[in-house]
Amino acid sequence: MKRIEFGKYIVADPEICHGKLTFKGTRLFVRDVVEMVAEGMDWDKIIWECHGSINKEAISEAISLAADALDQKAKKYTKAA
């Protein structure tokens, strides 16, 4: 597996966290941040919890990527129906 960039802020790199999606330059899992948003945590608090290593644009990109993934999964199931 090679390093894959999913946008300006998100990357999957086999050298970092076994290739799981992280924010560039960090070891923060995108999944963890998306879950914080899903729990209703304020984005400024998320940034604070992450010691300022991500910004609102990075969070927005993660949410957009999650929405795209959900859309793809839904298409897969609607085709099967």
N, CA, C and O atoms as a printed pandas DataFrame, in Angstrom:
     atom_number atom_name residue_name chain_id  residue_number  x_coord  y_coord  z_coord
0              1         N          MET        A               1    0.839   -1.182    0.000
1              2        CA          MET        A               1    0.000    0.000    0.000
2              3         C          MET        A               1    0.883    1.245    0.000
3              4         O          MET        A               1    1.878    1.320    0.722
4              5         N          LYS        A               2    0.505    2.207   -0.815
5              6        CA          LYS        A               2    1.207    3.485   -0.860
6              7         C          LYS        A               2    0.413    4.525   -0.090
7              8         O          LYS        A               2   -0.768    4.335    0.202
8              9         N          ARG        A               3    1.066    5.609    0.230
9             10        CA          ARG        A               3    0.402    6.735    0.872
10            11         C          ARG        A               3   -0.664    7.280   -0.073
11            12         O          ARG        A               3   -0.402    7.514   -1.253
12            13         N          ILE        A               4   -1.872    7.480    0.460
13            14        CA          ILE        A               4   -2.972    8.026   -0.328
14            15         C          ILE        A               4   -3.492    9.268    0.381
15            16         O          ILE        A               4   -3.838    9.227    1.562
16            17         N          GLU        A               5   -3.541   10.366   -0.354
17            18        CA          GLU        A               5   -4.090   11.601    0.194
18            19         C          GLU        A               5   -5.555   11.709   -0.205
19            20         O          GLU        A               5   -5.905   11.566   -1.377
20            21         N          PHE        A               6   -6.397   11.960    0.776
21            22        CA          PHE        A               6   -7.838   12.052    0.550
22            23         C          PHE        A               6   -8.311   13.493    0.526
23            24         O          PHE        A               6   -9.510   13.755    0.624
24            25         N          GLY        A               7   -7.412   14.402    0.400
25            26        CA          GLY        A               7   -7.731   15.823    0.398
26            27         C          GLY        A               7   -6.553   16.598    0.947
27            28         O          GLY        A               7   -5.429   16.097    0.989
28            29         N          LYS        A               8   -6.813   17.793    1.359
29            30        CA          LYS        A               8   -5.768   18.663    1.876
30            31         C          LYS        A               8   -5.302   18.241    3.274
31            32         O          LYS        A               8   -4.154   18.484    3.646
32            33         N          TYR        A               9   -6.200   17.607    4.051
33            34        CA          TYR        A               9   -5.912   17.342    5.462
34            35         C          TYR        A               9   -5.865   15.872    5.856
35            36         O          TYR        A               9   -5.377   15.549    6.939
36            37         N          ILE        A              10   -6.354   14.984    5.019
37            38        CA          ILE        A              10   -6.520   13.586    5.421
38            39         C          ILE        A              10   -5.656   12.671    4.561
39            40         O          ILE        A              10   -5.544   12.848    3.348
40            41         N          VAL        A              11   -5.046   11.686    5.225
41            42        CA          VAL        A              11   -4.125   10.788    4.544
42            43         C          VAL        A              11   -4.247    9.375    5.114
43            44         O          VAL        A              11   -4.588    9.187    6.282
44            45         N          ALA        A              12   -3.963    8.397    4.272
45            46        CA          ALA        A              12   -3.774    7.007    4.704
46            47         C          ALA        A              12   -2.348    6.651    4.316
47            48         O          ALA        A              12   -2.017    6.575    3.133
48            49         N          ASP        A              13   -1.516    6.436    5.310
49            50        CA          ASP        A              13   -0.096    6.173    5.075
50            51         C          ASP        A              13    0.282    4.912    5.844
51            52         O          ASP        A              13    0.145    4.870    7.066
52            53         N          PRO        A              14    0.762    3.874    5.134
53            54        CA          PRO        A              14    1.109    2.629    5.816
54            55         C          PRO        A              14    2.195    2.808    6.877
55            56         O          PRO        A              14    2.356    1.955    7.750
56            57         N          GLU        A              15    2.928    3.897    6.806
57            58        CA          GLU        A              15    3.977    4.178    7.793
58            59         C          GLU        A              15    3.422    4.830    9.056
59            60         O          GLU        A              15    4.129    4.951   10.056
60            61         N          ILE        A              16    2.155    5.251    9.014
61            62        CA          ILE        A              16    1.547    5.958   10.143
62            63         C          ILE        A              16    0.267    5.238   10.538
63            64         O          ILE        A              16   -0.652    5.107    9.730
64            65         N          CYS        A              17    0.209    4.776   11.773
65            66        CA          CYS        A              17   -0.995    4.145   12.335
66            67         C          CYS        A              17   -1.535    3.031   11.436
67            68         O          CYS        A              17   -2.746    2.897   11.263
68            69         N          HIS        A              18   -0.644    2.248   10.876
69            70        CA          HIS        A              18   -1.001    1.076   10.061
70            71         C          HIS        A              18   -1.894    1.416    8.878
71            72         O          HIS        A              18   -2.684    0.585    8.431
72            73         N          GLY        A              19   -1.770    2.636    8.370
73            74        CA          GLY        A              19   -2.514    3.025    7.181
74            75         C          GLY        A              19   -3.937    3.491    7.428
75            76         O          GLY        A              19   -4.670    3.758    6.476
76            77         N          LYS        A              20   -4.344    3.595    8.688
77            78        CA          LYS        A              20   -5.689    4.100    8.966
78            79         C          LYS        A              20   -5.727    5.592    8.647
79            80         O          LYS        A              20   -4.693    6.261    8.651
80            81         N          LEU        A              21   -6.914    6.105    8.374
81            82        CA          LEU        A              21   -7.048    7.521    8.041
82            83         C          LEU        A              21   -6.666    8.391    9.238
83            84         O          LEU        A              21   -7.195    8.245   10.340
84            85         N          THR        A              22   -5.734    9.292    8.979
85            86        CA          THR        A              22   -5.312   10.260    9.990
86            87         C          THR        A              22   -5.274   11.644    9.358
87            88         O          THR        A              22   -5.347   11.792    8.139
88            89         N          PHE        A              23   -5.158   12.645   10.211
89            90        CA          PHE        A              23   -4.954   14.002    9.726
90            91         C          PHE        A              23   -3.466   14.173    9.467
91            92         O          PHE        A              23   -2.636   13.772   10.283
92            93         N          LYS        A              24   -3.133   14.766    8.334
93            94        CA          LYS        A              24   -1.733   14.923    7.931
94            95         C          LYS        A              24   -0.917   15.565    9.047
95            96         O          LYS        A              24   -1.340   16.531    9.682
96            97         N          GLY        A              25    0.252   15.003    9.262
97            98        CA          GLY        A              25    1.172   15.531   10.259
98            99         C          GLY        A              25    0.818   15.162   11.685
99           100         O          GLY        A              25    1.429   15.663   12.629
100          101         N          THR        A              26   -0.183   14.274   11.853
101          102        CA          THR        A              26   -0.593   13.860   13.200
102          103         C          THR        A              26   -0.757   12.346   13.231
103          104         O          THR        A              26   -0.597   11.658   12.222
104          105         N          ARG        A              27   -1.073   11.865   14.389
105          106        CA          ARG        A              27   -1.489   10.477   14.562
106          107         C          ARG        A              27   -2.933   10.435   15.053
107          108         O          ARG        A              27   -3.358    9.474   15.694
108          109         N          LEU        A              28   -3.666   11.479   14.746
109          110        CA          LEU        A              28   -5.073   11.571   15.124
110          111         C          LEU        A              28   -5.918   10.839   14.092
111          112         O          LEU        A              28   -5.844   11.122   12.897
112          113         N          PHE        A              29   -6.720    9.897   14.568
113          114        CA          PHE        A              29   -7.591    9.159   13.675
114          115         C          PHE        A              29   -8.772   10.023   13.247
115          116         O          PHE        A              29   -9.412   10.672   14.075
116          117         N          VAL        A              30   -9.051   10.025   11.965
117          118        CA          VAL        A              30  -10.194   10.752   11.427
118          119         C          VAL        A              30  -11.476   10.218   12.062
119          120         O          VAL        A              30  -12.372   10.993   12.397
120          121         N          ARG        A              31  -11.565    8.934   12.226
121          122        CA          ARG        A              31  -12.744    8.301   12.818
122          123         C          ARG        A              31  -13.053    8.888   14.197
123          124         O          ARG        A              31  -14.212    9.163   14.508
124          125         N          ASP        A              32  -12.030    9.080   15.018
125          126        CA          ASP        A              32  -12.244    9.617   16.366
126          127         C          ASP        A              32  -12.849   11.009   16.315
127          128         O          ASP        A              32  -13.753   11.326   17.089
128          129         N          VAL        A              33  -12.357   11.835   15.411
129          130        CA          VAL        A              33  -12.867   13.203   15.296
130          131         C          VAL        A              33  -14.296   13.196   14.757
131          132         O          VAL        A              33  -15.136   13.963   15.228
132          133         N          VAL        A              34  -14.579   12.346   13.784
133          134        CA          VAL        A              34  -15.945   12.242   13.255
134          135         C          VAL        A              34  -16.896   11.793   14.366
135          136         O          VAL        A              34  -18.020   12.287   14.455
136          137         N          GLU        A              35  -16.458   10.868   15.205
137          138        CA          GLU        A              35  -17.293   10.428   16.323
138          139         C          GLU        A              35  -17.534   11.565   17.320
139          140         O          GLU        A              35  -18.629   11.682   17.870
140          141         N          MET        A              36  -16.522   12.398   17.556
141          142        CA          MET        A              36  -16.709   13.551   18.442
142          143         C          MET        A              36  -17.782   14.485   17.884
143          144         O          MET        A              36  -18.632   14.980   18.625
144          145         N          VAL        A              37  -17.735   14.718   16.581
145          146        CA          VAL        A              37  -18.755   15.556   15.939
146          147         C          VAL        A              37  -20.121   14.898   16.089
147          148         O          VAL        A              37  -21.099   15.572   16.411
148          149         N          ALA        A              38  -20.197   13.594   15.860
149          150        CA          ALA        A              38  -21.464   12.865   15.958
150          151         C          ALA        A              38  -22.048   12.942   17.368
151          152         O          ALA        A              38  -23.267   12.934   17.542
152          153         N          GLU        A              39  -21.186   13.015   18.356
153          154        CA          GLU        A              39  -21.632   13.125   19.748
154          155         C          GLU        A              39  -22.071   14.544   20.094
155          156         O          GLU        A              39  -22.555   14.798   21.198
156          157         N          GLY        A              40  -21.901   15.465   19.151
157          158        CA          GLY        A              40  -22.340   16.837   19.374
158          159         C          GLY        A              40  -21.296   17.754   19.991
159          160         O          GLY        A              40  -21.620   18.862   20.419
160          161         N          MET        A              41  -20.055   17.307   20.040
161          162        CA          MET        A              41  -19.005   18.135   20.615
162          163         C          MET        A              41  -18.753   19.354   19.735
163          164         O          MET        A              41  -18.693   19.240   18.511
164          165         N          ASP        A              42  -18.609   20.493   20.348
165          166        CA          ASP        A              42  -18.306   21.733   19.642
166          167         C          ASP        A              42  -16.956   21.606   18.938
167          168         O          ASP        A              42  -16.000   21.060   19.489
168          169         N          TRP        A              43  -16.899   22.121   17.711
169          170        CA          TRP        A              43  -15.662   21.984   16.925
170          171         C          TRP        A              43  -14.486   22.679   17.594
171          172         O          TRP        A              43  -13.361   22.184   17.526
172          173         N          ASP        A              44  -14.720   23.803   18.233
173          174        CA          ASP        A              44  -13.618   24.481   18.939
174          175         C          ASP        A              44  -13.085   23.599   20.069
175          176         O          ASP        A              44  -11.881   23.570   20.323
176          177         N          LYS        A              45  -13.986   22.876   20.749
177          178        CA          LYS        A              45  -13.546   21.968   21.810
178          179         C          LYS        A              45  -12.762   20.795   21.221
179          180         O          LYS        A              45  -11.774   20.349   21.805
180          181         N          ILE        A              46  -13.203   20.301   20.067
181          182        CA          ILE        A              46  -12.469   19.207   19.408
182          183         C          ILE        A              46  -11.047   19.677   19.096
183          184         O          ILE        A              46  -10.076   18.968   19.358
184          185         N          ILE        A              47  -10.941   20.867   18.540
185          186        CA          ILE        A              47   -9.618   21.415   18.215
186          187         C          ILE        A              47   -8.770   21.532   19.474
187          188         O          ILE        A              47   -7.580   21.217   19.464
188          189         N          TRP        A              48   -9.390   21.987   20.554
189          190        CA          TRP        A              48   -8.677   22.110   21.834
190          191         C          TRP        A              48   -8.241   20.730   22.325
191          192         O          TRP        A              48   -7.104   20.552   22.761
192          193         N          GLU        A              49   -9.159   19.747   22.253
193          194        CA          GLU        A              49   -8.838   18.379   22.690
194          195         C          GLU        A              49   -7.678   17.791   21.872
195          196         O          GLU        A              49   -6.896   16.981   22.370
196          197         N          CYS        A              50   -7.591   18.215   20.622
197          198        CA          CYS        A              50   -6.520   17.727   19.731
198          199         C          CYS        A              50   -5.293   18.625   19.786
199          200         O          CYS        A              50   -4.419   18.551   18.922
200          201         N          HIS        A              51   -5.232   19.478   20.812
201          202        CA          HIS        A              51   -4.079   20.354   21.047
202          203         C          HIS        A              51   -3.776   21.272   19.873
203          204         O          HIS        A              51   -2.623   21.623   19.622
204          205         N          GLY        A              52   -4.837   21.657   19.151
205          206        CA          GLY        A              52   -4.663   22.592   18.040
206          207         C          GLY        A              52   -3.979   22.008   16.817
207          208         O          GLY        A              52   -3.570   22.749   15.923
208          209         N          SER        A              53   -3.849   20.687   16.767
209          210        CA          SER        A              53   -3.136   20.077   15.636
210          211         C          SER        A              53   -4.021   19.915   14.399
211          212         O          SER        A              53   -3.530   19.539   13.335
212          213         N          ILE        A              54   -5.323   20.195   14.530
213          214        CA          ILE        A              54   -6.226   20.238   13.377
214          215         C          ILE        A              54   -7.006   21.545   13.447
215          216         O          ILE        A              54   -6.998   22.226   14.472
216          217         N          ASN        A              55   -7.673   21.887   12.362
217          218        CA          ASN        A              55   -8.475   23.111   12.336
218          219         C          ASN        A              55   -9.889   22.781   11.839
219          220         O          ASN        A              55  -10.195   21.631   11.526
220          221         N          LYS        A              56  -10.736   23.799   11.774
221          222        CA          LYS        A              56  -12.120   23.578   11.352
222          223         C          LYS        A              56  -12.200   23.058    9.925
223          224         O          LYS        A              56  -13.082   22.262    9.603
224          225         N          GLU        A              57  -11.290   23.502    9.073
225          226        CA          GLU        A              57  -11.286   23.027    7.692
226          227         C          GLU        A              57  -10.988   21.531    7.625
227          228         O          GLU        A              57  -11.553   20.816    6.797
228          229         N          ALA        A              58  -10.097   21.060    8.499
229          230        CA          ALA        A              58   -9.773   19.629    8.542
230          231         C          ALA        A              58  -10.981   18.826    9.021
231          232         O          ALA        A              58  -11.273   17.756    8.488
232          233         N          ILE        A              59  -11.674   19.344   10.022
233          234        CA          ILE        A              59  -12.871   18.660   10.517
234          235         C          ILE        A              59  -13.928   18.619    9.415
235          236         O          ILE        A              59  -14.567   17.589    9.197
236          237         N          SER        A              60  -14.106   19.731    8.733
237          238        CA          SER        A              60  -15.076   19.798    7.642
238          239         C          SER        A              60  -14.746   18.779    6.557
239          240         O          SER        A              60  -15.640   18.113    6.036
240          241         N          GLU        A              61  -13.473   18.656    6.218
241          242        CA          GLU        A              61  -13.067   17.682    5.210
242          243         C          GLU        A              61  -13.384   16.257    5.683
243          244         O          GLU        A              61  -13.807   15.419    4.888
244          245         N          ALA        A              62  -13.181   15.989    6.957
245          246        CA          ALA        A              62  -13.476   14.664    7.498
246          247         C          ALA        A              62  -14.967   14.359    7.417
247          248         O          ALA        A              62  -15.353   13.242    7.072
248          249         N          ILE        A              63  -15.802   15.335    7.730
249          250        CA          ILE        A              63  -17.249   15.144    7.662
250          251         C          ILE        A              63  -17.681   14.922    6.215
251          252         O          ILE        A              63  -18.530   14.074    5.938
252          253         N          SER        A              64  -17.103   15.675    5.310
253          254        CA          SER        A              64  -17.420   15.522    3.896
254          255         C          SER        A              64  -17.022   14.133    3.394
255          256         O          SER        A              64  -17.773   13.496    2.655
256          257         N          LEU        A              65  -15.856   13.673    3.791
257          258        CA          LEU        A              65  -15.392   12.341    3.411
258          259         C          LEU        A              65  -16.313   11.269    3.987
259          260         O          LEU        A              65  -16.622   10.288    3.311
260          261         N          ALA        A              66  -16.750   11.452    5.227
261          262        CA          ALA        A              66  -17.678   10.498    5.846
262          263         C          ALA        A              66  -19.019   10.482    5.107
263          264         O          ALA        A              66  -19.610    9.422    4.903
264          265         N          ALA        A              67  -19.484   11.650    4.713
265          266        CA          ALA        A              67  -20.746   11.734    3.966
266          267         C          ALA        A              67  -20.629   11.012    2.628
267          268         O          ALA        A              67  -21.546   10.298    2.221
268          269         N          ASP        A              68  -19.502   11.198    1.946
269          270        CA          ASP        A              68  -19.279   10.508    0.669
270          271         C          ASP        A              68  -19.265    8.990    0.867
271          272         O          ASP        A              68  -19.829    8.248    0.063
272          273         N          ALA        A              69  -18.616    8.536    1.944
273          274        CA          ALA        A              69  -18.548    7.102    2.218
274          275         C          ALA        A              69  -19.945    6.543    2.501
275          276         O          ALA        A              69  -20.284    5.450    2.048
276          277         N          LEU        A              70  -20.745    7.292    3.244
277          278        CA          LEU        A              70  -22.115    6.865    3.525
278          279         C          LEU        A              70  -22.929    6.792    2.237
279          280         O          LEU        A              70  -23.700    5.856    2.026
280          281         N          ASP        A              71  -22.747    7.780    1.393
281          282        CA          ASP        A              71  -23.438    7.800    0.098
282          283         C          ASP        A              71  -23.075    6.565   -0.730
283          284         O          ASP        A              71  -23.954    5.923   -1.304
284          285         N          GLN        A              72  -21.798    6.237   -0.792
285          286        CA          GLN        A              72  -21.349    5.063   -1.555
286          287         C          GLN        A              72  -21.932    3.776   -0.991
287          288         O          GLN        A              72  -22.342    2.888   -1.738
288          289         N          LYS        A              73  -21.964    3.683    0.348
289          290        CA          LYS        A              73  -22.511    2.486    0.982
290          291         C          LYS        A              73  -24.007    2.374    0.687
291          292         O          LYS        A              73  -24.507    1.282    0.412
292          293         N          ALA        A              74  -24.713    3.488    0.742
293          294        CA          ALA        A              74  -26.154    3.479    0.465
294          295         C          ALA        A              74  -26.417    3.071   -0.978
295          296         O          ALA        A              74  -27.357    2.322   -1.242
296          297         N          LYS        A              75  -25.610    3.545   -1.910
297          298        CA          LYS        A              75  -25.773    3.169   -3.320
298          299         C          LYS        A              75  -25.586    1.666   -3.505
299          300         O          LYS        A              75  -26.292    1.029   -4.286
300          301         N          LYS        A              76  -24.637    1.123   -2.782
301          302        CA          LYS        A              76  -24.375   -0.320   -2.869
302          303         C          LYS        A              76  -25.611   -1.110   -2.439
303          304         O          LYS        A              76  -25.968   -2.097   -3.083
304          305         N          TYR        A              77  -26.266   -0.685   -1.356
305          306        CA          TYR        A              77  -27.427   -1.402   -0.861
306          307         C          TYR        A              77  -28.676   -1.160   -1.703
307          308         O          TYR        A              77  -29.511   -2.054   -1.845
308          309         N          THR        A              78  -28.810    0.036   -2.261
309          310        CA          THR        A              78  -30.005    0.306   -3.067
310          311         C          THR        A              78  -29.922   -0.431   -4.402
311          312         O          THR        A              78  -30.956   -0.770   -4.978
312          313         N          LYS        A              79  -28.720   -0.684   -4.902
313          314        CA          LYS        A              79  -28.561   -1.457   -6.136
314          315         C          LYS        A              79  -28.927   -2.909   -5.899
315          316         O          LYS        A              79  -29.447   -3.578   -6.792
316          317         N          ALA        A              80  -28.658   -3.398   -4.701
317          318        CA          ALA        A              80  -28.921   -4.801   -4.373
318          319         C          ALA        A              80  -30.415   -5.055   -4.150
319          320         O          ALA        A              80  -30.877   -6.192   -4.246
320          321         N          ALA        A              81  -31.154   -4.004   -3.857
321          322        CA          ALA        A              81  -32.596   -4.177   -3.543
322          323         C          ALA        A              81  -33.443   -4.369   -4.764
323          324         O          ALA        A              81  -34.659   -4.525   -4.653
